């Protein structure tokens, strides 16, 4: 008969064997208890880059992407710029600009989130949000095309507006922080009506 084995040596031997198994090349457990599911919208990768000013090409490409349309390049009409333009508006032009701003004041607002309920799927809501945002952008573009209307830079990233919609839906109180030098200029009256 052999020598009686100690219980402590069996435990020590199992620890040594497990360390040897782990140290072997090709043995990794990094993905052992994880899985990568592609089950819908990836909320961890929200594009939160602020976009307030764009050149015409970037704006065109962003609009095409939001609309989900394909496009092909075409030759555009050529516009000749008048060299005699001084750059400063005349008194009549300033009055017309002020009148146009007052007339179109109610058209400037925050894009609205479309109505939804528990039966609305995530993809349907995303499409409705895109359509609502696109119609708001079209309204602002048509406003800019009118005479004497120039808009200040505004947020063109839909993800920021989605975040604002969700915060307002869940909030009881929303506080606007404005510039104290001219608070009425920076106050958003439309935010108070949401």
HELIX and SHEET records of a PDB file:
HELIX    1   1 UNK A    7  UNK A   23  1                                  17    
HELIX    2   2 UNK A   43  UNK A   45  5                                   3    
HELIX    3   3 UNK A   56  UNK A   67  1                                  12    
HELIX    4   4 UNK A   91  UNK A  103  1                                  13    
HELIX    5   5 UNK A  105  UNK A  107  5                                   3    
HELIX    6   6 UNK A  122  UNK A  145  1                                  24    
HELIX    7   7 UNK A  158  UNK A  170  1                                  13    
HELIX    8   8 UNK A  183  UNK A  186  1                                   4    
HELIX    9   9 UNK A  189  UNK A  192  1                                   4    
END                                                                             
